[in-house]
């Protein structure tokens, strides 16, 4: 699932304020471009969190506990600090009803539009395993929508007798190391978009669950938490396997170094510059702080790689 960000990534209609249908009412008055940059940043942070957890598992398989702990620590920072603070910046978490409506809109978009298109394109291109997986995930997203709809009725109309569904327990799929199992460029692009959306949904539903628990809705919190787990442990993992997300630990470290360096030297400085030009000084400062964090992550990953005696292609 992808709520807001997958819809943006997949080309759903975007309003003048950088919003899409179904997005919870945003808090704070920030420039539309700053908001779009923050949303893009959230997508990147959620994806990094999910990918690093997968890389951590691979490091454990290779008997590298320190590298595993490093990935887990950085993954936690990406979710619990960067993603969460950026969500606060744009007011992504509303009340329980607003969060449910946003989740329903995202799930509906994915089930009826995005995954259906991805499945058709993969089938046309001969990537049948991906086509089948996209179709199966679309069914899951439709079921998530229906569960959230029932939960919305229970939350907004207690006298109806409706109850919040329990949600289903996720099956941990795992992502074995290896090359992509899809070989067409369009399928690989669609897999990346889908993975970003699943990671984003996991992160948002985690925040929605915390909001529900704080508001005295433990059953709703459980539904969000279980759905979040399905998005990460099943959907992201299944797509990651097809995309060849996980390789050996040295290769994974080089991927992480490249991504963190790019974010620290290009992506976040660009966000900070635009936010400052728009007068969003608090956002600019936050983007600058995250840029510094990402460069720190890159250094830690480089140190880990050096300890393994590894180097990245083109590093000299």
C-alpha positions as CSV (number, residue, x, y, z in Angstrom):
1,X,0.0,0.0,0.0
2,X,1.2,3.5,-0.4
3,X,-1.3,6.0,0.8
4,X,-0.2,9.4,-0.4
5,X,3.4,8.8,-1.6
6,X,2.8,5.8,-3.8
7,X,0.0,7.7,-5.5
8,X,2.4,10.6,-6.1
9,X,5.2,8.3,-7.3
10,X,2.8,6.4,-9.6
11,X,1.4,9.5,-11.2
12,X,-1.9,10.0,-9.4
13,X,-3.4,13.5,-9.7
14,X,-1.6,16.1,-7.6
15,X,-3.2,19.3,-6.5
16,X,-1.7,22.8,-6.5
17,X,-0.5,22.3,-2.9
18,X,1.3,19.1,-3.8
19,X,-1.5,16.9,-2.3
20,X,-3.4,14.0,-3.7
21,X,-7.0,12.9,-3.1
22,X,-7.4,11.2,0.3
23,X,-4.5,12.9,2.0
24,X,-5.1,13.8,5.6
25,X,-5.4,17.5,6.2
26,X,-1.9,18.9,6.4
27,X,-0.9,21.0,9.4
28,X,1.4,24.0,9.4
29,X,1.7,26.6,6.7
30,X,4.6,25.8,4.5
31,X,5.2,26.5,0.8
32,X,3.8,24.0,-1.6
33,X,7.3,23.2,-2.9
34,X,8.6,22.7,0.6
35,X,5.7,20.3,1.2
36,X,6.4,18.3,-2.0
37,X,10.1,18.1,-1.0
38,X,9.2,16.9,2.5
39,X,6.9,14.2,1.0
40,X,9.6,13.0,-1.4
41,X,12.0,13.0,1.6
42,X,9.6,10.8,3.5
43,X,9.4,8.4,0.7
44,X,13.2,8.1,0.6
45,X,13.5,7.7,4.4
46,X,10.8,5.0,4.5
47,X,12.4,3.1,1.7
48,X,15.9,3.3,3.3
49,X,14.4,2.0,6.6
50,X,12.9,-1.0,4.8
51,X,15.9,-1.7,2.7
52,X,18.4,-1.4,5.6
53,X,16.3,-3.9,7.6
54,X,16.7,-6.4,4.7
55,X,20.4,-5.6,4.5
56,X,20.7,-6.3,8.2
57,X,19.2,-9.8,7.8
58,X,21.7,-10.5,5.0
59,X,24.6,-9.3,7.2
60,X,23.4,-11.7,9.9
61,X,23.3,-14.6,7.3
62,X,27.0,-13.8,6.6
63,X,27.9,-13.9,10.2
64,X,28.5,-10.1,10.5
65,X,26.7,-9.0,13.7
66,X,28.3,-5.6,13.9
67,X,27.2,-4.7,10.3
68,X,23.7,-6.1,11.1
69,X,23.5,-3.8,14.2
70,X,24.7,-0.9,12.2
71,X,22.0,-1.3,9.6
72,X,19.4,-1.8,12.3
73,X,20.5,1.4,14.1
74,X,20.5,3.5,10.9
75,X,17.1,2.1,9.9
76,X,15.7,3.2,13.2
77,X,17.0,6.7,12.7
78,X,15.5,6.9,9.2
79,X,12.0,5.9,10.6
80,X,11.9,7.2,14.2
81,X,13.7,10.5,13.5
82,X,13.8,11.6,9.9
83,X,10.5,10.2,8.6
84,X,8.5,11.0,11.8
85,X,9.8,14.6,12.0
86,X,9.0,15.2,8.3
87,X,5.5,13.8,8.8
88,X,5.1,16.3,11.6
89,X,6.4,19.1,9.3
90,X,3.6,18.5,6.8
91,X,0.9,17.4,9.3
92,X,0.5,14.0,7.8
93,X,-1.1,12.5,10.9
94,X,-4.6,13.6,11.6
95,X,-7.3,12.3,13.8
96,X,-8.3,8.6,13.6
97,X,-11.1,9.2,11.1
98,X,-8.9,11.3,8.8
99,X,-6.1,8.7,9.0
100,X,-8.5,6.0,8.0
101,X,-9.9,7.9,5.1
102,X,-6.4,8.7,3.9
103,X,-5.5,5.0,4.2
104,X,-8.6,4.0,2.3
105,X,-7.9,6.3,-0.5
106,X,-4.4,5.0,-0.9
107,X,-5.4,1.4,-0.8
108,X,-8.2,2.0,-3.3
109,X,-5.8,3.7,-5.7
110,X,-3.3,0.9,-5.5
111,X,-5.9,-1.9,-5.8
112,X,-7.9,-0.5,-8.7
113,X,-5.3,1.5,-10.6
114,X,-1.6,1.2,-9.8
115,X,-1.2,-2.5,-9.3
116,X,-3.6,-3.3,-12.0
117,X,-1.6,-1.3,-14.5
118,X,1.7,-2.7,-13.2
119,X,0.3,-6.3,-13.7
120,X,-0.8,-5.6,-17.2
121,X,2.5,-4.0,-18.2
122,X,4.5,-6.9,-16.7
123,X,2.4,-9.4,-18.5
124,X,2.8,-7.6,-21.7
125,X,6.6,-7.5,-21.2
126,X,6.8,-11.2,-20.4
127,X,7.6,-10.8,-16.7
128,X,4.9,-13.2,-15.6
129,X,6.1,-13.7,-12.0
130,X,5.9,-10.0,-11.4
131,X,2.5,-9.8,-13.1
132,X,1.1,-12.5,-10.8
133,X,2.6,-10.8,-7.8
134,X,1.2,-7.4,-8.6
135,X,-2.2,-9.0,-9.1
136,X,-2.1,-10.8,-5.8
137,X,-1.0,-7.6,-3.9
138,X,-3.8,-5.7,-5.5
139,X,-6.2,-8.2,-3.9
140,X,-4.6,-7.6,-0.6
141,X,-4.9,-3.9,-0.9
142,X,-8.6,-4.2,-1.7
143,X,-9.0,-6.2,1.5
144,X,-7.1,-3.6,3.4
145,X,-9.4,-0.9,2.1
146,X,-12.5,-2.9,3.2
147,X,-11.1,-3.4,6.6
148,X,-10.3,0.3,7.0
149,X,-13.8,1.1,5.8
150,X,-15.3,-1.1,8.5
151,X,-13.0,0.5,11.1
152,X,-14.1,3.9,10.0
153,X,-17.7,3.1,10.6
154,X,-16.9,1.7,14.0
155,X,-14.9,4.8,14.9
156,X,-17.3,7.4,13.6
157,X,-20.6,5.7,14.4
158,X,-20.3,3.7,17.6
159,X,-24.0,3.1,17.8
160,X,-23.9,1.2,14.5
161,X,-22.6,-1.9,16.2
162,X,-19.7,-2.0,13.8
163,X,-16.4,-3.3,15.2
164,X,-12.8,-2.7,14.2
165,X,-11.4,-5.7,12.3
166,X,-8.5,-7.5,13.9
167,X,-6.5,-7.6,10.7
168,X,-4.4,-10.6,9.7
169,X,-1.0,-11.6,10.9
170,X,1.7,-11.2,8.3
171,X,3.9,-14.0,7.0
172,X,7.5,-13.0,7.1
173,X,8.8,-13.7,3.5
174,X,12.4,-12.6,3.7
175,X,14.5,-11.4,0.8
176,X,17.3,-13.8,-0.3
177,X,20.4,-12.3,-1.8
178,X,20.5,-12.5,-5.6
179,X,20.0,-10.8,-8.9
180,X,16.6,-9.5,-10.1
181,X,14.1,-12.2,-11.1
182,X,12.4,-9.7,-13.4
183,X,14.4,-8.6,-16.4
184,X,12.4,-5.9,-18.2
185,X,13.3,-2.2,-17.4
186,X,9.7,-1.2,-17.1
187,X,8.9,-4.0,-14.6
188,X,12.0,-3.0,-12.5
189,X,10.9,0.6,-12.5
190,X,7.4,-0.4,-11.4
191,X,8.8,-2.7,-8.7
192,X,10.8,0.2,-7.3
193,X,7.8,2.5,-7.3
194,X,5.8,-0.3,-5.5
195,X,8.5,-0.9,-3.0
196,X,8.7,2.8,-2.1
197,X,4.9,2.8,-1.6
198,X,4.9,-0.3,0.6
199,X,7.7,1.1,2.7
200,X,5.9,4.4,3.0
201,X,2.6,2.7,4.0
202,X,4.4,0.7,6.7
203,X,5.9,3.9,8.1
204,X,2.6,5.9,7.9
205,X,0.5,3.1,9.4
206,X,3.1,2.9,12.3
207,X,2.4,6.5,13.0
208,X,-1.4,6.1,12.6
209,X,-1.2,3.2,15.1
210,X,0.5,5.4,17.7
211,X,-2.1,8.1,17.2
212,X,-4.9,5.5,17.6
213,X,-3.4,4.1,20.8
214,X,-3.0,7.6,22.2
215,X,-6.6,8.4,21.4
216,X,-7.9,5.4,23.2
217,X,-8.5,3.1,20.2
218,X,-6.3,0.0,20.9
219,X,-8.3,-2.1,18.4
220,X,-7.6,0.4,15.6
221,X,-4.0,0.6,16.6
222,X,-3.7,-3.2,16.2
223,X,-5.3,-3.0,12.8
224,X,-2.9,-0.4,11.6
225,X,0.1,-2.3,13.1
226,X,-0.9,-5.6,11.5
227,X,-1.5,-3.9,8.1
228,X,1.8,-2.1,8.4
229,X,3.5,-5.5,9.0
230,X,1.9,-7.0,5.9
231,X,3.1,-4.1,3.8
232,X,6.7,-4.6,5.0
233,X,7.1,-8.3,5.7
234,X,5.1,-9.5,2.7
235,X,4.6,-7.0,0.0
236,X,7.9,-5.1,0.2
237,X,9.7,-8.4,0.6
238,X,8.0,-10.1,-2.3
239,X,8.8,-7.1,-4.6
240,X,12.3,-6.9,-3.2
241,X,13.0,-10.5,-4.1
242,X,11.8,-9.8,-7.7
243,X,13.8,-6.6,-7.9
244,X,17.0,-8.1,-6.6
245,X,17.2,-5.7,-3.8
246,X,19.5,-7.7,-1.6
247,X,23.0,-8.7,-2.6
248,X,26.1,-9.7,-0.6
249,X,26.9,-7.4,2.3
250,X,29.8,-5.6,0.6
251,X,27.6,-4.7,-2.4
252,X,24.8,-3.7,0.0
253,X,27.2,-1.4,1.8
254,X,28.2,0.3,-1.4
255,X,24.6,0.8,-2.3
256,X,24.0,2.4,1.0
257,X,27.1,4.6,0.8
258,X,26.0,5.9,-2.6
259,X,22.5,6.7,-1.5
260,X,23.4,8.3,1.8
261,X,26.1,10.4,0.1
262,X,23.7,11.6,-2.6
263,X,21.1,12.6,0.0
264,X,23.7,14.4,2.1
265,X,25.4,16.3,-0.7
266,X,22.6,16.8,-3.2
267,X,19.1,15.9,-2.2
268,X,18.7,17.5,1.2
269,X,20.9,20.5,0.5
270,X,18.6,21.2,-2.5
271,X,15.5,20.8,-0.3
272,X,17.0,23.2,2.3
273,X,17.9,25.8,-0.3
274,X,14.4,25.8,-1.7
275,X,12.8,25.9,1.7
276,X,15.0,28.9,2.8
277,X,14.1,30.7,-0.4
278,X,10.4,30.2,0.3
279,X,10.8,31.5,3.8
280,X,10.3,28.1,5.5
281,X,13.2,28.5,7.8
282,X,12.3,25.7,10.2
283,X,12.0,23.2,7.4
284,X,15.3,24.5,5.9
285,X,17.1,23.9,9.2
286,X,15.6,20.4,9.5
287,X,16.7,19.5,6.0
288,X,20.2,20.7,6.7
289,X,20.3,18.6,9.9
290,X,19.1,15.5,8.0
291,X,21.8,16.1,5.3
292,X,24.4,16.1,8.0
293,X,22.9,12.9,9.5
294,X,23.0,11.2,6.1
295,X,26.7,12.0,5.6
296,X,27.3,10.6,9.0
297,X,25.6,7.4,7.9
298,X,27.7,7.2,4.8
299,X,30.9,7.5,6.9
300,X,29.7,4.7,9.2
301,X,28.9,2.5,6.2
302,X,32.3,3.3,4.7
303,X,34.1,2.4,7.9
304,X,32.1,-0.9,8.0
305,X,33.1,-1.7,4.4
306,X,36.8,-0.9,5.1
307,X,36.7,-3.2,8.1
308,X,35.7,-6.0,5.7
309,X,38.5,-5.1,3.4
310,X,36.0,-4.0,0.7
311,X,35.9,-1.1,-1.7
312,X,33.2,0.2,-4.0
313,X,33.4,0.3,-7.8
314,X,34.9,3.6,-8.9
315,X,36.2,4.5,-5.5
316,X,39.7,4.6,-6.6
